[in-house]
Amino acid sequence: MDFDVVVAGGGPVGLMLALELRLADVRVLVVERLSEVDQTIKAGSINVPTAEAFYRRGLWAALEEHQRRAFERIAAFQGKPKAMPRIAGHFAGLMVDADLVDVGGLRDAGPAMRLLPVGQQAIETVLADKVRELGVELRRGTELTGFDADESGVTVRLGEESVRAGWLVGCDGGRSLVRKLAGFDFPGTDPEITVRQALVELTGEEALKPGWNRTDRGIYVHGPVPGRILTVESGAPDDRTTPVTALELEESLRRVSGVDVRVTAVHSATRFTDNARQASTYLRGRVLLAGDAAHVHSPFGGQGLNLGIGDAVNLGWKLGATVRGWAPEGLLDTYTAERHPIGEWVLEWTRAQVALMRTDPRTKALRNVVADLLATRDGATYVARKVSGMLHRYPIEGEHELVGSSAPDFEFAEGSRFGEHCHDGRGVLLDLADSAELRRLAAGWAPRVRVLSAKCTTHPELSAVLVRPDGFVAWAGDGGQAGLESAFRTWFGAPVSSGGSAPASAGVR
């Protein structure tokens, strides 16, 4: 094999997957048809699970720096003090007041609790720097043109060149060539709207209202950064491939807003619809899908990037274990089983938002009702918790309430937090009761799971927690270790040794 895995697509999802695979000691090639980072205006924020993924891999400081720059631009445009906006997301353009949201009972995600206004280009830049640092081969300006898959691997054609790999993962977007050539089905619903989004220079913009605005002809958005506009109109476009022109943007904004504006320059523009589709499985033989290649939908609510990063973090360690030969039976199948329901929810969530954007009188009445609900504590809390991603759980067997959820950012007595100990991408067994017996059991999985002995100040009732490489809890106990060995075998395969003496652990007491 030339590589263990070829990843088609060097956007945030492909790069995040490459990072996870490289941490699993997998040889990775990432091919991206674009020579440079696409500067088209795209996703503008991340949710809690995505923030946790970056935090746990040591990328938080780099993201915060990009966040600081982004917020300075927003503040300059809005003429407000440099403080984070008190908005906890939106539903169909109806803002959720963060001050109304009840955060009681949610897990402590540490710094990841803060929603970050970070652009997709910044995320891609941070990830590209990291994967290069780890030794991933990233080829820009290289397009996958075809492949042949068999039982032992995949021959991937890159123009005139071919490379041989054990696996191929399509992270090549909504029009994925990998998905089409591999024969994945892609059922869903056809588009009903056309959305145009751009960064432009305008005259007459002082008459535009800031934020999201609904009219009898559609919806338009002005801001929050200088020159950013968005319009939503009924009807699917005749052609999505032609470039978006200044005249097209100007005419659309005039139709929807009723304001006599002029678009004098276009810096970035895109056109999209509410086409919503999802592959029924994300795995066929030696080919897998992640991100938009596996599911497409309108980007309202900012779920697309987050959904794709979640795919990459879930898949990376499982595919890595498969390549390295220690994956328990059926591990790779849990990728679809765990991620498909979340993708299905996102499609439904975005369809509901599109329905609430229609311009007929009945939808207007319903929109007013939803706006009233969002102005209540219960309504704001429900939507904020949904869009934050903090309610996502995986169907992992176990009796403890933490099992199946993303691990809290446990705080330890010496001052460190759990996320700071996850940079290497291995599983972690938290020994919170200084148990030699627990450490002896864990010795069999020492190469795959690191034992961290600590005193936890935020969850003193816990005696131990087993956390998968993706940060999700596989087992937790308040005393004893019933079910722990089964959890080890389910997620980390057969032990490489029979245990015996307790291994040296990374203590942080």
C-alpha positions in Angstrom: 0.0 0.0 0.0 1.2 3.5 -0.8 -1.1 4.8 2.0 -3.3 3.3 4.6 -6.1 5.8 3.9 -6.8 8.3 1.1 -9.1 11.2 2.1 -10.8 12.9 -0.8 -11.4 16.5 0.2 -9.2 18.9 2.1 -11.9 21.0 3.8 -12.4 21.1 7.6 -14.0 17.6 7.6 -11.2 15.9 5.6 -8.5 17.6 7.6 -10.1 16.8 10.9 -10.3 13.1 9.8 -6.7 13.2 8.7 -5.7 14.6 12.1 -7.5 11.8 14.0 -6.1 9.1 11.7 -2.6 10.4 12.1 -2.9 10.4 15.9 -3.8 6.7 15.4 -0.5 6.2 13.6 -2.1 5.8 10.2 -0.4 6.8 6.9 -2.8 9.4 5.3 -3.0 11.2 2.0 -5.4 14.1 1.6 -6.2 15.3 -1.9 -8.0 18.6 -2.5 -8.8 19.8 -6.0 -8.6 23.5 -5.0 -5.1 25.0 -4.9 -5.9 27.4 -2.1 -8.4 27.7 0.7 -11.8 28.6 -0.7 -12.6 32.1 0.4 -16.4 31.9 -0.3 -18.4 33.0 2.7 -19.5 29.9 4.6 -20.0 28.7 8.2 -19.5 31.4 10.8 -19.6 29.6 14.2 -19.1 26.2 15.9 -21.1 24.4 18.5 -20.0 22.7 21.7 -19.0 19.2 20.4 -16.9 20.9 17.7 -15.3 23.2 20.2 -14.6 20.2 22.5 -12.9 18.4 19.6 -10.5 21.3 19.0 -10.0 21.9 22.7 -9.1 18.2 23.3 -6.6 18.2 20.4 -4.8 21.3 21.7 -6.1 23.7 19.1 -8.1 26.0 21.3 -5.7 28.8 21.5 -5.3 29.1 17.8 -9.1 29.2 17.4 -9.5 31.8 20.1 -7.1 34.0 18.2 -9.2 33.8 15.0 -12.3 34.4 17.1 -10.8 37.6 18.6 -10.1 38.9 15.1 -13.6 38.0 13.9 -15.3 39.7 16.8 -13.3 42.8 16.3 -14.7 43.0 12.7 -18.2 42.5 14.0 -17.8 45.1 16.7 -16.4 47.6 14.2 -19.4 47.0 11.9 -22.0 47.3 14.6 -20.4 50.1 16.5 -20.7 48.3 19.8 -18.2 47.6 22.6 -15.9 44.7 22.2 -17.9 42.1 24.1 -19.4 38.8 23.0 -22.9 39.1 21.6 -25.5 37.6 24.0 -27.0 35.4 21.3 -27.4 31.6 21.7 -28.1 30.8 18.1 -31.2 31.3 15.9 -34.1 29.3 14.5 -35.1 30.3 11.0 -33.6 33.7 11.7 -35.4 34.2 15.0 -32.7 35.0 17.5 -32.4 33.2 20.8 -31.5 35.5 23.7 -28.7 33.9 25.7 -29.9 35.6 28.9 -33.1 33.5 28.7 -31.3 30.2 28.4 -31.2 27.9 31.5 -27.8 26.2 31.5 -28.5 24.2 34.7 -27.9 20.5 34.6 -25.7 20.6 31.5 -22.3 19.0 31.6 -19.3 21.2 32.1 -17.6 21.5 28.8 -14.9 23.9 30.0 -13.9 26.5 27.5 -15.9 24.7 24.9 -19.1 26.1 26.5 -18.5 29.3 24.6 -19.9 29.4 21.1 -17.2 30.8 18.8 -17.8 33.1 15.8 -15.0 31.4 13.8 -15.2 31.3 10.0 -14.7 28.1 8.1 -11.5 29.4 6.4 -9.9 30.0 9.8 -10.8 26.5 10.9 -9.4 25.0 7.7 -6.2 27.0 8.2 -5.7 25.8 11.8 -6.3 22.2 10.8 -4.0 22.3 7.8 -1.2 23.6 10.0 -1.8 20.8 12.5 -1.9 17.9 10.0 1.2 19.1 8.3 2.9 19.2 11.7 1.9 15.6 12.3 3.3 14.5 8.9 0.1 14.1 6.9 0.7 14.5 3.1 -1.7 17.2 1.9 -1.8 17.6 -1.9 -3.7 20.8 -3.0 -4.6 21.2 -6.7 -5.0 17.4 -7.0 -8.4 16.0 -8.0 -9.6 12.4 -7.5 -10.9 11.3 -10.9 -11.9 7.7 -10.2 -11.1 4.6 -8.2 -11.4 0.8 -8.2 -12.2 -0.9 -4.9 -11.7 -4.6 -4.1 -11.7 -6.7 -1.0 -8.2 -5.8 0.0 -8.1 -2.0 -0.8 -8.7 0.8 -3.2 -6.7 2.0 -6.2 -7.3 5.7 -6.4 -6.8 7.6 -9.7 -5.5 11.2 -9.3 -5.3 12.4 -12.9 -2.5 10.5 -14.6 -1.3 9.0 -11.3 -2.7 6.1 -9.3 -2.1 5.3 -5.6 -3.0 2.2 -3.7 -4.6 2.5 -0.2 -6.4 0.3 2.2 -9.4 2.6 2.5 -10.9 5.6 0.8 -13.0 8.3 2.6 -15.1 10.7 0.6 -15.1 14.1 2.3 -15.6 15.8 -1.1 -18.8 17.7 -0.4 -22.4 17.5 -1.4 -21.7 16.6 -5.0 -19.3 13.9 -3.9 -17.7 12.0 -6.8 -16.7 9.3 -4.3 -20.3 8.8 -3.2 -21.6 8.6 -6.8 -18.9 6.2 -8.0 -19.2 3.9 -5.0 -22.9 3.6 -5.5 -24.2 5.0 -2.2 -27.9 5.8 -2.4 -28.9 9.4 -1.5 -32.6 9.7 -0.7 -34.2 12.9 0.5 -36.3 16.0 -0.5 -35.9 18.3 -3.5 -35.2 22.1 -3.0 -37.9 24.7 -2.7 -35.9 27.9 -2.1 -32.9 29.8 -3.5 -30.5 31.4 -1.1 -27.8 33.9 -2.1 -25.1 34.9 0.3 -22.2 37.3 -0.3 -19.7 39.7 0.9 -20.1 42.8 -1.2 -19.7 46.6 -1.4 -23.0 48.5 -1.4 -24.5 51.9 -1.8 -27.8 52.6 -0.2 -27.2 50.1 2.5 -28.1 52.6 5.3 -31.7 51.9 4.5 -31.3 48.1 5.1 -32.3 46.9 8.6 -29.5 45.0 10.4 -29.9 41.3 11.2 -32.6 38.9 9.9 -35.6 40.5 8.3 -38.8 38.9 6.9 -40.8 40.6 4.2 -43.7 39.6 2.0 -41.2 38.6 -0.7 -38.7 36.6 1.4 -36.0 37.1 4.0 -32.9 39.2 3.9 -30.0 39.5 6.2 -27.6 42.4 6.6 -24.5 41.9 8.7 -23.1 41.1 11.2 -19.8 41.8 9.4 -19.4 44.6 6.9 -20.9 43.9 3.5 -22.4 40.6 4.4 -25.8 40.0 2.7 -28.1 37.0 2.4 -31.5 36.6 0.7 -34.0 33.8 0.7 -36.6 33.5 -2.1 -39.1 30.8 -3.1 -38.2 28.5 -6.0 -35.2 26.4 -6.8 -32.6 28.0 -9.2 -32.5 26.9 -12.8 -28.7 26.6 -12.7 -26.5 26.4 -9.6 -23.2 26.2 -11.5 -23.1 29.7 -13.1 -21.1 32.3 -11.1 -23.1 34.7 -8.9 -23.0 38.2 -10.4 -23.3 41.6 -8.8 -26.5 42.1 -10.8 -28.1 38.9 -9.5 -27.3 39.8 -5.9 -28.5 43.4 -6.4 -31.8 42.3 -8.0 -32.5 39.7 -5.3 -31.8 42.1 -2.5 -34.0 44.7 -4.0 -36.9 42.3 -4.6 -36.8 41.0 -1.0 -36.0 44.2 0.9 -37.7 46.8 -1.3 -34.6 49.0 -0.8 -32.9 50.7 -3.7 -29.4 49.3 -3.2 -26.5 49.1 -5.6 -23.9 46.3 -5.4 -20.7 47.9 -6.6 -18.3 45.0 -5.9 -18.4 41.3 -5.0 -15.7 39.8 -2.8 -17.3 36.5 -2.2 -20.7 35.0 -3.3 -22.5 31.7 -3.2 -25.9 30.3 -4.1 -27.5 27.3 -2.4 -30.8 25.6 -1.8 -32.6 23.5 0.8 -31.9 20.2 -0.9 -31.9 17.7 1.9 -30.5 14.2 1.4 -28.7 11.5 3.4 -26.9 8.3 2.5 -28.6 5.3 4.2 -25.2 4.0 5.2 -21.8 5.7 5.4 -19.8 2.5 4.7 -19.7 0.4 1.5 -16.8 -2.1 1.4 -13.6 -0.2 1.5 -15.2 3.2 0.9 -16.7 5.6 3.6 -18.3 9.0 3.6 -18.2 11.9 6.0 -19.5 15.4 6.1 -21.5 16.8 3.2 -20.6 13.7 1.1 -22.8 11.7 3.5 -25.6 14.3 4.0 -26.7 17.7 2.5 -29.1 20.2 3.8 -29.6 24.0 4.1 -27.0 25.6 6.3 -29.6 27.5 8.4 -28.7 27.2 12.1 -25.0 26.5 11.3 -25.2 22.7 11.7 -23.4 21.5 8.6 -19.8 22.1 9.6 -20.4 20.9 13.1 -22.1 17.7 11.8 -19.1 17.0 9.5 -16.5 17.5 12.3 -18.5 15.1 14.5 -18.4 12.5 11.7 -14.6 12.9 11.4 -14.0 12.6 15.1 -16.2 9.6 15.4 -14.8 7.8 12.4 -11.1 8.7 12.8 -10.2 6.5 15.7 -12.4 3.6 14.6 -10.9 3.5 11.1 -7.5 3.9 12.7 -8.1 0.9 14.9 -9.2 -1.1 11.9 -6.1 -0.2 10.0 -3.8 -1.0 12.9 -5.5 -4.4 13.3 -6.9 -4.1 16.9 -10.5 -3.1 16.2 -13.1 -5.3 17.8 -15.6 -6.9 15.5 -18.2 -4.5 14.3 -16.4 -1.3 15.5 -16.5 0.3 12.1 -20.2 -0.4 11.7 -20.9 1.7 14.8 -19.8 4.8 12.8 -23.1 4.7 10.8 -25.1 3.5 13.8 -23.9 6.5 15.9 -23.7 9.3 13.4 -26.7 8.6 11.1 -29.4 9.5 13.6 -27.7 12.8 14.4 -27.5 13.6 10.6 -31.2 12.7 10.3 -32.0 15.1 13.1 -30.1 17.9 11.4 -32.0 17.4 8.1 -35.3 17.6 10.0 -34.2 20.6 11.9 -33.2 22.5 8.8 -36.4 21.5 6.9 -38.5 22.9 9.8 -36.6 26.2 9.5 -37.2 26.4 5.8 -40.9 25.8 6.3 -40.9 28.7 8.8 -39.4 31.0 6.2 -42.3 30.8 3.7 -44.1 34.1 2.9 -47.7 33.1 3.0 -50.1 34.4 5.7 -50.3 31.1 7.6 -46.6 30.8 7.9 -46.4 34.4 9.1 -48.8 33.6 11.8 -46.9 30.5 12.8 -43.6 32.4 12.8 -45.1 34.9 15.2 -46.1 32.0 17.5 -42.6 30.5 17.4 -41.1 34.0 18.1 -43.3 34.3 21.2 -42.1 30.8 22.3 -38.5 31.7 21.8 -39.0 34.8 24.0 -39.8 32.5 26.9 -37.2 30.8 29.2 -38.4 27.3 28.2 -38.5 28.0 24.5 -35.1 29.7 24.4 -33.6 26.9 26.5 -35.0 24.1 24.3 -33.6 25.6 21.0 -30.3 26.7 22.5 -29.7 23.2 23.9 -30.5 21.6 20.6 -28.3 23.9 18.4 -25.5 23.7 21.0 -25.1 20.0 20.3 -24.9 19.3 24.0 -27.9 16.9 23.9 -26.2 14.5 21.4 -25.7 11.0 22.8 -24.6 7.7 21.3 -26.4 4.4 22.0 -23.7 2.9 24.2 -24.7 0.2 26.6 -24.2 1.1 30.3 -26.2 2.0 33.4 -24.4 5.2 34.5 -26.0 8.4 33.2 -22.7 9.6 31.7 -22.4 6.6 29.4 -23.1 7.6 25.8 -22.5 11.3 26.4 -19.4 13.5 25.7 -17.3 13.5 28.8 -17.5 16.5 31.1 -14.3 18.6 31.3 -13.4 17.1 34.7 -11.4 19.4 36.9 -8.6 17.8 38.9 -7.2 18.8 42.3 -3.8 20.0 40.9 -5.6 22.5 38.6 -5.6 20.8 35.2 -8.8 19.7 33.3 -9.6 16.6 31.4 -9.5 18.2 27.9 -5.8 19.1 28.4 -4.9 15.4 28.7 -6.5 14.3 25.4 -4.1 15.7 22.9 -2.6 12.3 21.8 -6.0 10.8 20.6 -5.9 7.7 22.8 -8.6 6.4 25.0 -8.4 7.4 28.7 -9.2 5.6 31.9 -9.7 8.0 34.7 -8.7 6.3 38.0 -10.3 8.7 40.5 -10.1 6.4 43.5 -6.4 5.4 43.4 -7.3 1.8 42.6 -4.5 -0.7 42.0 -7.1 -3.3 41.0 -8.4 -1.0 38.3 -5.0 -0.3 37.0 -4.2 -4.0 36.8 -7.2 -4.6 34.7 -6.3 -1.7 32.4 -2.8 -3.0 31.9 -4.0 -5.3 29.1 -5.0 -2.3 27.0 -2.1 -0.1 27.9 -1.0 0.8 24.3 -4.5 1.9 23.4 -5.8 3.4 26.7 -3.8 5.7 29.0 -4.5 5.5 32.7 -4.8 8.9 34.4 -4.8 8.7 38.2 -6.3 11.9 39.7 -8.5 13.4 42.3 -11.6 14.9 40.7 -13.0 18.0 42.4 -16.0 18.5 40.2 -17.4 14.9 40.4 -16.2 13.5 43.7 -18.8 10.7 43.5 -17.1 9.0 40.6 -14.5 6.3 41.1 -13.5 5.7 37.5 -14.5 6.7 33.9 -13.5 5.1 30.6 -13.5 7.6 27.8 -13.2 6.7 24.1 -10.7 8.5 21.9 -13.5 10.7 20.5 -14.3 11.9 24.0 -17.4 9.9 24.6 -17.9 8.0 27.8 -17.8 4.2 27.3 -18.2 3.3 31.0 -18.4 5.1 34.4 -18.6 3.9 37.9 -19.3 5.2 41.4 -17.6 2.2 43.0 -16.3 -1.1 41.9 -15.6 -2.1 38.3 -18.6 -4.2 37.1 -18.9 -4.0 33.4 -15.6 -2.3 32.9 -13.8 -5.2 31.3 -16.7 -5.7 28.9 -16.5 -2.0 27.9 -12.7 -2.4 27.3 -13.3 -5.3 25.0 -16.3 -3.7 23.2 -14.4 -0.5 22.3 -10.7 -1.4 22.5 -10.6 -5.1 21.4 -8.9 -8.0 23.0 -6.2 -7.2 25.6 -2.6 -7.3 24.3 -1.5 -8.8 27.7 -3.2 -10.5 30.6 -2.5 -7.6 33.0 -0.6 -8.6 36.1 1.1 -5.8 37.8 -0.5 -2.4 37.7 1.1 -0.2 35.0 2.6 3.2 35.7 -0.1 5.8 35.2 0.0 9.5 34.5 -0.9 10.9 37.8 -2.1 14.5 38.2 -2.9 14.6 41.9 
